[in-house]
């Protein structure tokens, strides 16, 4: 009996000692490494062999053949060189280009001799061929007095802006020349790092240029461009140069996964890091861009208890209302007379409970409708009538 007990104790000690030795020898990590190594080997075996590379090159040529007819070069008239500060600012935006010459020119000076015509250059692509609708960047067409679209087959057509949203840097154009070849928007949520893509557009005015790269990061990138911050962009190393703005980033099935919009650069040209707006975000905005979007007042409402500004409700003794922390210049609120620090107490007779309530009251209305606001300013009550605008800018 005692002998058996000694043997059990000895066996337990030996087992425990072996377990400690295994842990110290990093065996669990070694096993995990071997499992992962086996998985990666299985993935590697699915990659194309050297014999399959010719087929991949053929696939690339087929993608270019399908995509090229739907990609356009966009030329915008911007008046005379040096005519305004805003034009000089837009010419320096990464991914866009401004020239004096035709879009076939390889040079891309930032401006021209004073008094000479200046043409902004960018890219875009047809997403609805039956309706002649083209998607591009807002900064490509903003401030233009006239727009023309150049197709891969040499045709040219004048274009008009249907809708534009500078906060997302997207714009929809319409041309009368139809039907057109169109591209399909892919599901950008399925993108993975390393996936091959083509950047297509007119860098430096060279129409129909393709460059191949990969998705460097499909995760959302937050990028500061000038005074604005753009959220959720795709990062790619496919070449994006001045003139590529608004052009498509397409996958190996010829589907659009993003819209090229900017580059990270120290000298204004490509340095290996480009950014595109994901196709899923584009798809979600298309209808609103075309129609001009929902009703828009153009204010930044803040609940009184969240604001650091002195609340007028304290001075007036009013327990209701929403404080206006800012007014968008040129918006319905601006033209209707609303000012920063106004306290909006009622909308069309309805008591405004908080900022969300005000937003909901606006969203329930139709662009072009009049809205009556009971406001307190500097302790004095007043009534303002505002004609609601649209969230975007239909032309």
C-alpha positions as CSV (number, residue, x, y, z in Angstrom):
1,X,0.0,0.0,0.0
2,X,2.7,2.4,1.0
3,X,4.8,1.4,-1.9
4,X,2.0,2.1,-4.4
5,X,1.5,5.5,-2.7
6,X,5.1,6.3,-3.2
7,X,4.9,5.4,-6.8
8,X,1.9,7.6,-7.4
9,X,3.6,10.6,-5.7
10,X,6.8,10.0,-7.7
11,X,4.7,9.8,-10.9
12,X,2.9,13.1,-10.0
13,X,6.2,14.8,-9.3
14,X,7.7,13.6,-12.6
15,X,4.6,14.7,-14.5
16,X,4.6,18.1,-12.9
17,X,8.3,18.5,-13.6
18,X,7.8,17.6,-17.2
19,X,5.0,20.1,-17.6
20,X,7.1,22.9,-16.1
21,X,9.9,21.9,-18.5
22,X,7.5,22.0,-21.4
23,X,6.2,25.5,-20.5
24,X,9.7,26.8,-20.0
25,X,10.7,25.3,-23.4
26,X,8.0,27.4,-25.1
27,X,6.4,24.3,-26.6
28,X,2.9,25.8,-26.7
29,X,4.2,28.7,-28.8
30,X,6.1,26.3,-30.9
31,X,3.0,24.3,-31.5
32,X,0.9,27.4,-32.4
33,X,3.7,28.4,-34.8
34,X,3.6,25.1,-36.5
35,X,-0.2,25.3,-36.9
36,X,0.0,28.8,-38.3
37,X,2.9,27.7,-40.6
38,X,0.7,24.9,-41.9
39,X,-2.1,27.3,-42.6
40,X,0.1,29.7,-44.4
41,X,1.6,26.9,-46.5
42,X,-1.9,26.0,-47.6
43,X,-2.6,29.6,-48.6
44,X,0.8,29.7,-50.5
45,X,-0.1,26.6,-52.5
46,X,-3.2,28.4,-53.7
47,X,-1.2,31.2,-55.2
48,X,-0.6,31.1,-58.9
49,X,2.5,29.3,-60.1
50,X,5.0,30.7,-62.6
51,X,3.1,29.0,-65.4
52,X,0.0,30.9,-64.4
53,X,1.6,34.4,-64.6
54,X,0.8,34.7,-68.3
55,X,-2.9,34.2,-67.5
56,X,-2.7,36.9,-64.8
57,X,-1.2,39.3,-67.3
58,X,-4.0,38.4,-69.7
59,X,-6.5,39.1,-67.0
60,X,-5.0,42.5,-66.4
61,X,-5.3,43.4,-70.1
62,X,-8.9,42.3,-70.0
63,X,-9.6,44.5,-67.0
64,X,-8.1,47.5,-68.8
65,X,-10.2,46.7,-71.9
66,X,-13.4,46.6,-69.9
67,X,-12.7,49.7,-67.7
68,X,-11.2,52.2,-70.1
69,X,-14.3,53.1,-72.1
70,X,-16.1,54.2,-68.8
71,X,-13.3,56.4,-67.5
72,X,-13.2,60.1,-68.5
73,X,-11.0,63.1,-68.3
74,X,-12.7,66.2,-66.9
75,X,-11.6,69.7,-67.9
76,X,-13.0,72.6,-65.9
77,X,-12.8,76.3,-66.9
78,X,-11.6,78.4,-64.1
79,X,-11.3,81.9,-65.6
80,X,-8.0,83.6,-65.8
81,X,-4.7,82.5,-64.2
82,X,-4.1,84.2,-60.8
83,X,-7.7,85.5,-60.7
84,X,-8.6,84.4,-57.2
85,X,-7.0,83.0,-54.1
86,X,-9.5,80.1,-54.0
87,X,-8.4,78.9,-57.4
88,X,-4.8,79.0,-56.4
89,X,-5.7,77.0,-53.3
90,X,-7.6,74.3,-55.2
91,X,-4.7,73.9,-57.6
92,X,-2.4,72.8,-54.8
93,X,-4.8,70.0,-53.5
94,X,-3.1,66.6,-53.7
95,X,-4.4,64.5,-56.6
96,X,-5.7,67.3,-58.7
97,X,-4.1,69.3,-61.5
98,X,-4.4,72.7,-63.1
99,X,-3.1,73.5,-66.5
100,X,-3.1,76.1,-69.3
101,X,-3.0,73.6,-72.1
102,X,-5.2,70.8,-73.4
103,X,-5.6,67.6,-71.3
104,X,-3.3,65.7,-73.6
105,X,-0.3,67.8,-72.4
106,X,2.2,66.0,-70.2
107,X,3.1,69.2,-68.3
108,X,1.1,70.3,-65.3
109,X,2.1,73.8,-64.1
110,X,0.3,75.1,-61.0
111,X,-1.0,78.2,-62.8
112,X,-0.5,80.3,-65.9
113,X,0.4,83.8,-67.0
114,X,-2.0,86.4,-65.6
115,X,-5.0,86.8,-67.9
116,X,-4.5,83.5,-69.7
117,X,-7.2,80.8,-69.5
118,X,-6.7,78.2,-66.8
119,X,-8.2,74.7,-67.0
120,X,-8.5,72.4,-64.1
121,X,-7.9,68.7,-64.9
122,X,-9.3,65.7,-63.2
123,X,-10.8,62.3,-63.8
124,X,-14.1,60.5,-63.3
125,X,-16.1,57.5,-64.4
126,X,-19.6,56.6,-65.7
127,X,-21.7,54.8,-63.1
128,X,-25.1,55.1,-64.9
129,X,-24.7,54.8,-68.7
130,X,-28.4,55.1,-69.5
131,X,-28.7,58.4,-67.7
132,X,-25.3,59.7,-68.6
133,X,-24.2,60.1,-65.0
134,X,-20.5,60.5,-64.0
135,X,-18.9,60.4,-60.6
136,X,-15.9,62.5,-59.7
137,X,-14.4,64.5,-56.8
138,X,-16.0,67.8,-55.7
139,X,-12.7,69.6,-55.7
140,X,-12.3,68.7,-59.4
141,X,-15.5,70.7,-60.4
142,X,-15.9,73.2,-57.5
143,X,-15.8,76.8,-58.7
144,X,-15.8,75.9,-62.4
145,X,-17.6,78.1,-64.9
146,X,-17.8,75.3,-67.4
147,X,-17.1,71.6,-67.6
148,X,-16.3,69.3,-70.5
149,X,-15.8,65.5,-70.4
150,X,-13.3,63.7,-72.7
151,X,-13.9,60.0,-73.4
152,X,-11.3,57.3,-74.2
153,X,-12.5,57.1,-77.8
154,X,-11.9,60.8,-78.4
155,X,-15.4,62.1,-78.0
156,X,-16.1,65.2,-76.0
157,X,-19.2,66.4,-74.3
158,X,-20.2,69.3,-72.1
159,X,-21.3,68.4,-68.6
160,X,-23.3,69.9,-65.8
161,X,-23.1,69.3,-62.0
162,X,-26.2,67.6,-60.6
163,X,-25.0,67.5,-57.0
164,X,-21.9,68.1,-55.0
165,X,-20.8,67.6,-51.4
166,X,-17.5,69.1,-50.5
167,X,-17.4,67.6,-47.1
168,X,-17.2,64.1,-48.7
169,X,-15.4,65.4,-51.8
170,X,-17.9,63.8,-54.2
171,X,-19.8,65.2,-57.1
172,X,-22.2,63.8,-59.8
173,X,-22.1,65.1,-63.4
174,X,-24.6,64.6,-66.2
175,X,-23.9,64.6,-70.0
176,X,-26.3,64.4,-72.8
177,X,-24.2,61.9,-74.8
178,X,-25.8,58.5,-74.0
179,X,-25.9,55.6,-73.6
180,X,-22.4,55.2,-72.2
181,X,-20.3,52.3,-71.0
182,X,-20.5,52.2,-67.2
183,X,-18.7,50.6,-64.2
184,X,-20.2,48.7,-61.3
185,X,-19.6,49.6,-57.7
186,X,-18.1,46.7,-55.7
187,X,-18.5,45.9,-52.0
188,X,-15.5,47.7,-50.5
189,X,-16.0,46.0,-47.1
190,X,-14.6,42.8,-48.7
191,X,-11.3,44.4,-49.5
192,X,-8.2,42.9,-48.0
193,X,-4.6,44.1,-47.7
194,X,-2.5,42.9,-50.6
195,X,-5.4,42.8,-53.0
196,X,-4.4,43.9,-56.5
197,X,-6.1,47.1,-57.9
198,X,-5.8,49.5,-60.8
199,X,-5.8,53.3,-60.5
200,X,-7.3,54.8,-63.6
201,X,-7.4,58.4,-64.8
202,X,-5.6,61.3,-66.4
203,X,-2.4,62.1,-64.4
204,X,-0.8,65.2,-65.8
205,X,-3.4,65.2,-68.5
206,X,-2.4,61.8,-69.9
207,X,-5.8,60.4,-70.6
208,X,-6.6,56.7,-70.0
209,X,-3.6,56.0,-67.8
210,X,-3.6,52.7,-65.8
211,X,-1.3,52.0,-62.8
212,X,-1.3,48.8,-60.8
213,X,-0.8,48.4,-57.1
214,X,-2.3,46.8,-54.0
215,X,-4.5,47.8,-51.2
216,X,-2.0,49.0,-48.6
217,X,-4.7,49.3,-45.9
218,X,-8.4,48.5,-46.3
219,X,-8.9,49.8,-42.8
220,X,-10.4,53.2,-42.4
221,X,-7.7,56.0,-42.6
222,X,-8.3,59.4,-41.2
223,X,-6.6,61.9,-43.4
224,X,-6.2,65.7,-43.0
225,X,-6.3,67.5,-46.4
226,X,-6.0,71.3,-46.1
227,X,-8.5,72.5,-43.5
228,X,-10.6,69.3,-43.7
229,X,-10.4,65.9,-42.2
230,X,-11.6,63.0,-44.3
231,X,-12.5,59.8,-42.5
232,X,-12.5,56.2,-43.5
233,X,-10.3,56.3,-46.6
234,X,-8.7,53.3,-48.4
235,X,-4.9,53.4,-48.7
236,X,-3.2,52.2,-51.8
237,X,0.2,52.2,-53.4
238,X,-1.3,52.3,-56.9
239,X,0.1,55.5,-58.5
240,X,-2.1,58.6,-58.0
241,X,-0.8,61.8,-59.4
242,X,-2.2,65.3,-60.2
243,X,-5.1,64.7,-62.6
244,X,-6.1,61.3,-61.1
245,X,-8.6,62.9,-58.7
246,X,-12.1,61.5,-59.2
247,X,-10.9,58.5,-61.2
248,X,-11.8,54.9,-60.1
249,X,-9.8,52.4,-58.1
250,X,-10.8,49.1,-59.6
251,X,-10.3,45.5,-58.6
252,X,-9.3,42.6,-60.8
253,X,-12.9,42.1,-61.9
254,X,-13.1,45.6,-63.3
255,X,-15.4,46.8,-60.4
256,X,-14.9,50.1,-58.6
257,X,-13.8,49.7,-55.0
258,X,-12.9,53.4,-54.5
259,X,-12.7,56.9,-55.9
260,X,-9.2,58.4,-55.9
261,X,-9.2,61.6,-53.9
262,X,-5.8,62.4,-52.4
263,X,-2.1,61.6,-51.8
264,X,0.3,61.9,-48.9
265,X,3.1,64.0,-50.3
266,X,5.8,66.5,-49.4
267,X,6.3,67.9,-52.9
268,X,2.8,67.6,-54.6
269,X,3.5,64.4,-56.5
270,X,3.1,60.7,-55.8
271,X,5.3,59.3,-53.1
272,X,3.8,55.8,-52.6
273,X,0.7,56.6,-50.5
274,X,-2.7,57.3,-52.1
275,X,-6.2,57.5,-50.7
276,X,-9.6,56.6,-52.1
277,X,-13.2,57.0,-50.9
278,X,-14.7,53.5,-50.4
279,X,-17.3,52.4,-52.9
280,X,-19.8,51.5,-50.2
281,X,-19.8,55.1,-49.0
282,X,-20.2,56.3,-52.5
283,X,-23.1,54.0,-53.1
284,X,-24.9,55.2,-50.0
285,X,-24.6,58.9,-51.1
286,X,-25.5,58.6,-54.8
287,X,-29.2,59.2,-54.6
288,X,-28.8,62.2,-52.3
289,X,-26.1,63.7,-54.5
290,X,-28.3,63.4,-57.6
291,X,-31.4,64.9,-55.9
292,X,-29.6,67.4,-53.7
293,X,-30.3,65.4,-50.5
294,X,-32.6,66.1,-47.6
295,X,-33.7,69.5,-46.2
296,X,-30.8,71.4,-44.7
297,X,-30.9,74.4,-42.4
298,X,-27.2,74.9,-41.9
299,X,-26.7,75.2,-38.2
300,X,-24.7,73.5,-35.5
301,X,-27.2,73.0,-32.7
302,X,-25.9,72.3,-29.2
303,X,-27.8,71.3,-26.0
304,X,-27.5,74.2,-23.5
305,X,-25.9,72.0,-20.8
306,X,-23.3,70.8,-23.3
307,X,-22.3,74.2,-24.5
308,X,-19.4,76.3,-23.0
309,X,-21.1,79.4,-24.2
310,X,-23.2,81.5,-21.8
311,X,-26.7,80.1,-22.3
312,X,-29.4,82.7,-23.0
313,X,-31.9,80.5,-21.3
314,X,-30.3,81.6,-18.0
315,X,-30.8,85.3,-18.8
316,X,-34.4,84.8,-20.1
317,X,-35.4,82.2,-17.6
318,X,-36.5,79.9,-20.4
319,X,-36.0,76.2,-19.7
320,X,-36.4,75.2,-23.4
321,X,-34.5,75.7,-26.6
322,X,-31.3,74.8,-28.4
323,X,-28.2,77.0,-28.7
324,X,-26.8,77.6,-32.1
325,X,-23.0,77.1,-31.9
326,X,-22.4,77.9,-35.5
327,X,-24.0,78.9,-38.8
328,X,-22.9,77.6,-42.2
329,X,-22.0,80.5,-44.5
330,X,-24.3,80.6,-47.5
331,X,-26.8,78.2,-46.0
332,X,-30.6,78.7,-45.4
333,X,-29.9,79.7,-41.8
334,X,-27.4,82.3,-42.9
335,X,-29.7,83.9,-45.4
336,X,-32.6,83.6,-43.0
337,X,-30.8,85.7,-40.4
338,X,-29.8,83.1,-37.8
339,X,-26.7,83.9,-35.8
340,X,-24.2,82.1,-33.5
341,X,-25.5,82.0,-29.9
342,X,-29.1,82.4,-30.9
343,X,-31.4,80.3,-28.7
344,X,-34.0,78.5,-30.9
345,X,-37.1,77.8,-28.6
346,X,-39.7,76.8,-31.1
347,X,-40.0,75.6,-34.7
348,X,-43.4,76.2,-36.4
349,X,-44.9,76.5,-32.9
350,X,-43.3,73.2,-31.7
351,X,-41.2,73.4,-28.5
352,X,-37.6,72.4,-29.3
353,X,-36.5,69.9,-26.6
354,X,-32.8,69.3,-27.6
355,X,-30.4,69.3,-30.5
356,X,-31.6,65.9,-31.8
357,X,-35.2,67.1,-31.7
358,X,-34.3,70.2,-33.9
359,X,-32.5,67.9,-36.4
360,X,-35.5,65.6,-36.6
361,X,-37.8,68.6,-37.2
362,X,-35.7,69.7,-40.1
363,X,-35.4,66.2,-41.5
364,X,-39.1,65.9,-41.6
365,X,-39.5,68.9,-43.9
366,X,-39.0,69.3,-47.6
367,X,-36.3,71.5,-49.3
368,X,-37.9,74.8,-50.4
369,X,-40.4,74.9,-47.5
370,X,-40.5,77.8,-45.1
371,X,-39.8,77.2,-41.4
372,X,-40.7,79.7,-38.7
373,X,-38.3,79.9,-35.8
374,X,-38.9,81.5,-32.4
375,X,-35.5,82.8,-31.3
376,X,-34.0,84.6,-28.4
377,X,-31.0,86.8,-29.1
378,X,-29.3,88.8,-26.5
379,X,-32.3,88.4,-24.2
380,X,-34.8,89.7,-26.8
381,X,-37.3,87.3,-28.5
382,X,-37.8,87.4,-32.2
383,X,-39.3,85.4,-35.0
384,X,-37.4,84.4,-38.2
385,X,-38.7,82.8,-41.3
386,X,-36.2,80.5,-43.1
387,X,-36.5,78.8,-46.5
388,X,-34.9,75.4,-46.2
389,X,-32.2,74.4,-48.6
390,X,-30.7,71.0,-49.4
391,X,-27.9,69.1,-47.8
392,X,-25.9,69.0,-51.0
393,X,-25.6,71.4,-53.9
394,X,-27.7,70.4,-56.9
395,X,-27.0,72.7,-59.9
